[in-house]
Every structure is written in C-alpha cells, then in structure tokens.
C-alpha cells in the first residue's frame, strides 16, 4: 500500500481530488488530498511546501502527486521529507530558481495553446469551459462551483527553491486531451527540463475530475512498479 499525497494546481483546492481519493482507497491505498490556501496573499511557495510537509507527517511509502502548478511545490517537498515516487500530472515543470510567472514565456505555453486551438478549429482567448471543463461531467462542474478559488499573485513572483530536481524517481502523466497544455508541448518541456518521456491517459487538464478511474489505475501501476 502507498500513501498518495495529492497536491492541487493553482488555487490549491483539495476538492479537485475528491473523485480520485475513493478510487485509490478501493485499490488498497491511502490518499491525502492537500488543501492549500493559495488565495491568501500572505502565503507563498514556501508556505505551500510547508502545508504539504505537514500533511505528510510521519507517513511512509509516499507517492507525491503534483497537478499543474503543484509541480512547483513537489520538488521542494521531496527535498525535505522521504518520498518514494514523484508523479507530475499535466505539470508546470519548473527550472531551479524559476518563478511561476516566468514559466509561461520561458516554455512558450501561450503560443502552444493558440496553435493547438487553431489546428482544432478553436479561436479566441482562454476560456475555462473550453480549455479546462470540456470533458468534465456537468454534474461535477455544478457541484464544484462553490469550491473554486483563484490563486493570489504572491507565488507567481517567487522562485522555485531547488538547486536541481530531487533524486527521486519521477513519472510524468499527461491527459492527452489537455487543451491548455497540449500534449506535444508537454512532451517537449518534459524532455528538455527533466530528460524524461511522458505517459498518457484519456482526459484533459483536469483529468482527476474527468477520468478518475483511469488516473487511479495508472497511479496504482506506477506505485506497484508495473507501468
């Protein structure tokens, strides 16, 4: 049995994992959905890592999962407490000392998203329903309306406080229907920054909401060393 510690993306809403947690538990694992008050401007990246470390406590056999901007938090945590495996999910993979605000231009994400939109007959600016919620069931969207909160500006100007990626086995899992971080873009960034390939499952950027069963199966396989 592994303990999956689930770190959300921008906004820090632990509710994001609510469909995944029971599936992981049915597979025999423990799952901790971390909630981080990223809407509080007094808190920043170091505080986010503190919150995750506190959630881990004395847990063992930890698999640390970071969604999107959570990838700025997980390497810091893995440098402070024992972690068996890191899984990055549709991640903003940081370079040492890079800020989340710098990441977008440095990786070319805006251009990659716009190109992917044009190739698939979509136009216009970012739209939450088009780029985030397109494959999330309507009832889940409705249930989550009161759960959402946006991040403060604070972390976007703060560097990722690592000297190098931690010496922890790392897997990168991509929802191949992600319209916000298109799969070819993610493959390029992951290869250039971590020297790794990617694994893919059906789903968009919010794959824990749209395909929790598929995500749990892949996480279970990673933890058991069978994928």
C-alpha positions as a Markdown table, in Angstrom:
| # | Residue | x | y | z |
|---|---|---|---|---|
| 1 | Unk | 0.0 | 0.0 | 0.0 |
| 2 | Unk | 1.2 | 3.5 | -0.8 |
| 3 | Unk | 0.2 | 6.8 | 0.6 |
| 4 | Unk | -0.7 | 9.2 | -2.3 |
| 5 | Unk | -0.3 | 12.8 | -1.3 |
| 6 | Unk | -2.2 | 14.8 | -3.8 |
| 7 | Unk | -1.1 | 18.4 | -4.4 |
| 8 | Unk | -3.5 | 20.6 | -6.4 |
| 9 | Unk | -2.8 | 23.2 | -9.0 |
| 10 | Unk | -3.3 | 26.9 | -8.9 |
| 11 | Unk | -5.8 | 27.9 | -6.3 |
| 12 | Unk | -4.8 | 25.0 | -4.1 |
| 13 | Unk | -8.3 | 23.4 | -3.8 |
| 14 | Unk | -8.2 | 20.0 | -2.3 |
| 15 | Unk | -11.7 | 19.3 | -3.6 |
| 16 | Unk | -10.1 | 18.8 | -7.0 |
| 17 | Unk | -9.1 | 15.3 | -5.9 |
| 18 | Unk | -12.5 | 14.3 | -4.5 |
| 19 | Unk | -13.3 | 11.8 | -7.3 |
| 20 | Unk | -9.9 | 10.2 | -7.2 |
| 21 | Unk | -9.5 | 9.6 | -3.5 |
| 22 | Unk | -12.2 | 6.9 | -3.1 |
| 23 | Unk | -10.9 | 5.0 | -6.2 |
| 24 | Unk | -7.4 | 4.9 | -4.8 |
| 25 | Unk | -8.7 | 3.7 | -1.5 |
| 26 | Unk | -10.7 | 0.9 | -3.2 |
| 27 | Unk | -7.4 | -0.1 | -4.7 |
| 28 | Unk | -5.9 | -0.5 | -1.3 |
| 29 | Unk | -4.0 | 2.8 | -0.9 |
| 30 | Unk | -4.3 | 5.7 | 1.4 |
| 31 | Unk | -4.9 | 9.1 | -0.3 |
| 32 | Unk | -4.4 | 12.6 | 1.2 |
| 33 | Unk | -5.9 | 15.5 | -0.7 |
| 34 | Unk | -4.0 | 18.5 | 0.4 |
| 35 | Unk | -5.9 | 21.8 | 0.5 |
| 36 | Unk | -3.7 | 24.9 | 0.3 |
| 37 | Unk | -5.0 | 28.4 | 0.8 |
| 38 | Unk | -3.4 | 29.8 | -2.3 |
| 39 | Unk | -6.0 | 32.6 | -2.3 |
| 40 | Unk | -4.3 | 34.1 | 0.8 |
| 41 | Unk | -1.8 | 36.8 | -0.4 |
| 42 | Unk | 0.2 | 36.3 | 2.8 |
| 43 | Unk | 1.2 | 32.8 | 1.7 |
| 44 | Unk | 3.7 | 31.8 | -1.0 |
| 45 | Unk | 5.5 | 28.8 | -2.4 |
| 46 | Unk | 7.5 | 28.1 | 0.8 |
| 47 | Unk | 4.2 | 28.1 | 2.7 |
| 48 | Unk | 2.6 | 25.7 | 0.2 |
| 49 | Unk | 5.5 | 23.3 | 0.7 |
| 50 | Unk | 5.1 | 23.6 | 4.5 |
| 51 | Unk | 1.4 | 22.7 | 4.2 |
| 52 | Unk | 2.2 | 19.6 | 2.2 |
| 53 | Unk | 5.0 | 18.5 | 4.5 |
| 54 | Unk | 2.6 | 18.9 | 7.4 |
| 55 | Unk | 0.0 | 16.8 | 5.6 |
| 56 | Unk | 2.6 | 14.0 | 5.1 |
| 57 | Unk | 3.6 | 13.9 | 8.7 |
| 58 | Unk | 5.1 | 10.5 | 9.5 |
| 59 | Unk | 3.5 | 8.7 | 6.6 |
| 60 | Unk | 5.7 | 6.2 | 4.8 |
| 61 | Unk | 5.7 | 4.9 | 1.2 |
| 62 | Unk | 4.7 | 8.3 | 0.0 |
| 63 | Unk | 3.8 | 8.9 | -3.7 |
| 64 | Unk | 3.8 | 12.7 | -4.2 |
| 65 | Unk | 1.4 | 13.8 | -7.0 |
| 66 | Unk | 1.5 | 17.4 | -8.3 |
| 67 | Unk | -1.1 | 18.7 | -10.6 |
| 68 | Unk | -0.2 | 21.6 | -12.9 |
| 69 | Unk | 1.3 | 24.4 | -10.8 |
| 70 | Unk | 1.7 | 21.9 | -8.0 |
| 71 | Unk | 4.9 | 20.9 | -9.8 |
| 72 | Unk | 6.5 | 24.0 | -8.3 |
| 73 | Unk | 5.8 | 22.6 | -4.8 |
| 74 | Unk | 6.5 | 18.9 | -5.1 |
| 75 | Unk | 10.3 | 19.0 | -5.7 |
| 76 | Unk | 10.7 | 21.3 | -2.7 |
| 77 | Unk | 8.7 | 18.9 | -0.5 |
| 78 | Unk | 10.7 | 15.9 | -1.8 |
| 79 | Unk | 13.9 | 17.7 | -0.7 |
| 80 | Unk | 12.6 | 17.9 | 2.8 |
| 81 | Unk | 10.8 | 14.6 | 3.6 |
| 82 | Unk | 11.2 | 11.0 | 2.3 |
| 83 | Unk | 9.3 | 10.3 | -0.9 |
| 84 | Unk | 9.3 | 7.1 | -2.8 |
| 85 | Unk | 8.0 | 8.5 | -6.1 |
| 86 | Unk | 7.0 | 11.8 | -7.7 |
| 87 | Unk | 4.2 | 11.9 | -10.3 |
| 88 | Unk | 3.7 | 15.1 | -12.2 |
| 89 | Unk | 0.2 | 15.5 | -13.7 |
| 90 | Unk | -0.2 | 17.9 | -16.6 |
| 91 | Unk | 2.6 | 19.8 | -14.9 |
| 92 | Unk | 4.3 | 23.2 | -15.0 |
| 93 | Unk | 7.7 | 21.7 | -14.7 |
| 94 | Unk | 10.0 | 24.3 | -13.1 |
| 95 | Unk | 13.7 | 25.0 | -13.6 |
| 96 | Unk | 15.6 | 25.8 | -10.4 |
| 97 | Unk | 15.0 | 29.4 | -9.4 |
| 98 | Unk | 12.3 | 29.9 | -11.9 |
| 99 | Unk | 9.1 | 31.7 | -10.9 |
| 100 | Unk | 5.6 | 30.5 | -11.9 |
| 101 | Unk | 5.2 | 33.9 | -13.6 |
| 102 | Unk | 8.3 | 33.4 | -15.7 |
| 103 | Unk | 7.3 | 29.9 | -16.7 |
| 104 | Unk | 4.7 | 30.8 | -19.3 |
| 105 | Unk | 7.0 | 32.8 | -21.6 |
| 106 | Unk | 10.0 | 30.6 | -21.0 |
| 107 | Unk | 8.2 | 27.5 | -22.2 |
| 108 | Unk | 6.1 | 29.1 | -24.9 |
| 109 | Unk | 2.8 | 27.8 | -23.5 |
| 110 | Unk | 0.6 | 30.7 | -24.8 |
| 111 | Unk | 1.8 | 30.1 | -28.3 |
| 112 | Unk | 1.5 | 26.3 | -28.0 |
| 113 | Unk | -2.1 | 26.6 | -26.8 |
| 114 | Unk | -3.1 | 29.1 | -29.5 |
| 115 | Unk | -1.6 | 26.9 | -32.2 |
| 116 | Unk | -3.4 | 23.8 | -30.8 |
| 117 | Unk | -6.6 | 25.8 | -30.8 |
| 118 | Unk | -6.2 | 26.8 | -34.4 |
| 119 | Unk | -5.3 | 23.3 | -35.6 |
| 120 | Unk | -8.5 | 22.1 | -33.9 |
| 121 | Unk | -10.8 | 24.8 | -35.2 |
| 122 | Unk | -11.0 | 26.8 | -32.0 |
| 123 | Unk | -10.4 | 30.5 | -31.8 |
| 124 | Unk | -10.3 | 33.3 | -29.2 |
| 125 | Unk | -8.7 | 33.7 | -25.8 |
| 126 | Unk | -8.5 | 31.3 | -23.0 |
| 127 | Unk | -12.0 | 30.1 | -21.9 |
| 128 | Unk | -12.4 | 28.0 | -18.8 |
| 129 | Unk | -15.2 | 25.9 | -20.2 |
| 130 | Unk | -13.3 | 25.3 | -23.5 |
| 131 | Unk | -9.8 | 24.7 | -22.1 |
| 132 | Unk | -10.5 | 23.2 | -18.6 |
| 133 | Unk | -14.0 | 21.9 | -18.4 |
| 134 | Unk | -14.7 | 20.4 | -21.8 |
| 135 | Unk | -14.6 | 16.8 | -20.7 |
| 136 | Unk | -15.7 | 17.2 | -17.0 |
| 137 | Unk | -19.3 | 15.9 | -16.4 |
| 138 | Unk | -21.9 | 18.6 | -16.0 |
| 139 | Unk | -22.9 | 17.4 | -12.5 |
| 140 | Unk | -19.3 | 17.7 | -11.3 |
| 141 | Unk | -19.0 | 21.2 | -12.7 |
| 142 | Unk | -22.1 | 22.2 | -10.9 |
| 143 | Unk | -21.0 | 20.6 | -7.6 |
| 144 | Unk | -17.7 | 22.3 | -7.8 |
| 145 | Unk | -19.0 | 25.8 | -8.5 |
| 146 | Unk | -18.8 | 26.8 | -4.8 |
| 147 | Unk | -15.5 | 25.1 | -4.2 |
| 148 | Unk | -13.4 | 27.2 | -6.6 |
| 149 | Unk | -10.9 | 29.9 | -5.6 |
| 150 | Unk | -8.3 | 31.7 | -7.6 |
| 151 | Unk | -4.7 | 32.0 | -6.5 |
| 152 | Unk | -3.2 | 35.2 | -5.2 |
| 153 | Unk | -0.4 | 36.9 | -7.2 |
| 154 | Unk | 2.1 | 36.2 | -4.5 |
| 155 | Unk | 3.6 | 32.9 | -5.7 |
| 156 | Unk | 4.0 | 34.0 | -9.3 |
| 157 | Unk | 6.9 | 36.2 | -8.4 |
| 158 | Unk | 8.6 | 33.6 | -6.1 |
| 159 | Unk | 11.4 | 31.3 | -7.3 |
| 160 | Unk | 11.2 | 27.5 | -7.1 |
| 161 | Unk | 13.7 | 26.9 | -4.3 |
| 162 | Unk | 15.6 | 23.9 | -5.6 |
| 163 | Unk | 19.2 | 23.6 | -6.9 |
| 164 | Unk | 18.2 | 20.7 | -9.0 |
| 165 | Unk | 15.4 | 18.2 | -9.4 |
| 166 | Unk | 15.4 | 15.9 | -6.4 |
| 167 | Unk | 17.0 | 12.4 | -6.7 |
| 168 | Unk | 13.6 | 10.7 | -6.5 |
| 169 | Unk | 12.1 | 8.5 | -9.3 |
| 170 | Unk | 9.8 | 10.7 | -11.3 |
| 171 | Unk | 7.0 | 9.9 | -13.7 |
| 172 | Unk | 5.1 | 12.4 | -15.8 |
| 173 | Unk | 1.5 | 11.7 | -16.7 |
| 174 | Unk | -0.4 | 13.7 | -19.3 |
| 175 | Unk | -4.1 | 13.9 | -20.2 |
| 176 | Unk | -3.7 | 13.6 | -23.9 |
| 177 | Unk | -6.9 | 15.7 | -24.5 |
| 178 | Unk | -5.4 | 18.6 | -22.5 |
| 179 | Unk | -6.2 | 21.8 | -24.4 |
| 180 | Unk | -4.4 | 24.1 | -22.0 |
| 181 | Unk | -1.1 | 22.3 | -22.1 |
| 182 | Unk | -1.2 | 20.4 | -25.4 |
| 183 | Unk | 0.5 | 17.0 | -25.4 |
| 184 | Unk | 3.2 | 17.9 | -27.9 |
| 185 | Unk | 4.0 | 21.0 | -25.8 |
| 186 | Unk | 4.2 | 18.9 | -22.6 |
| 187 | Unk | 6.4 | 16.3 | -24.3 |
| 188 | Unk | 8.9 | 19.0 | -25.4 |
| 189 | Unk | 9.0 | 20.7 | -22.0 |
| 190 | Unk | 9.4 | 17.5 | -20.0 |
| 191 | Unk | 12.1 | 16.2 | -22.3 |
| 192 | Unk | 14.1 | 19.4 | -22.2 |
| 193 | Unk | 13.7 | 20.1 | -18.5 |
| 194 | Unk | 13.7 | 16.6 | -16.9 |
| 195 | Unk | 15.1 | 14.4 | -19.7 |
| 196 | Unk | 12.1 | 12.2 | -19.4 |
| 197 | Unk | 9.4 | 10.8 | -21.6 |
| 198 | Unk | 5.7 | 11.1 | -20.8 |
| 199 | Unk | 2.9 | 8.7 | -20.1 |
| 200 | Unk | -0.6 | 9.4 | -21.5 |
| 201 | Unk | -4.2 | 8.7 | -20.4 |
| 202 | Unk | -7.5 | 9.9 | -21.7 |
| 203 | Unk | -8.6 | 13.2 | -20.2 |
| 204 | Unk | -8.0 | 17.0 | -20.3 |
| 205 | Unk | -6.2 | 19.3 | -18.0 |
| 206 | Unk | -8.4 | 18.5 | -15.1 |
| 207 | Unk | -8.1 | 14.7 | -15.5 |
| 208 | Unk | -8.8 | 13.9 | -11.9 |
| 209 | Unk | -12.3 | 15.2 | -12.4 |
| 210 | Unk | -12.9 | 13.8 | -15.9 |
| 211 | Unk | -11.2 | 10.4 | -15.6 |
| 212 | Unk | -10.6 | 9.5 | -12.0 |
| 213 | Unk | -10.8 | 5.7 | -12.7 |
| 214 | Unk | -8.2 | 5.9 | -15.4 |
| 215 | Unk | -6.0 | 8.1 | -13.4 |
| 216 | Unk | -6.2 | 5.9 | -10.3 |
| 217 | Unk | -5.4 | 2.8 | -12.4 |
| 218 | Unk | -2.2 | 4.4 | -13.7 |
| 219 | Unk | -1.1 | 5.8 | -10.3 |
| 220 | Unk | -1.6 | 2.3 | -8.8 |
| 221 | Unk | 0.5 | 0.8 | -11.6 |
| 222 | Unk | 3.2 | 3.4 | -11.0 |
| 223 | Unk | 3.2 | 2.7 | -7.3 |
| 224 | Unk | 3.4 | -1.0 | -7.8 |
| 225 | Unk | 6.2 | -0.6 | -10.4 |
| 226 | Unk | 4.1 | -2.3 | -13.1 |
| 227 | Unk | 3.9 | 0.6 | -15.5 |
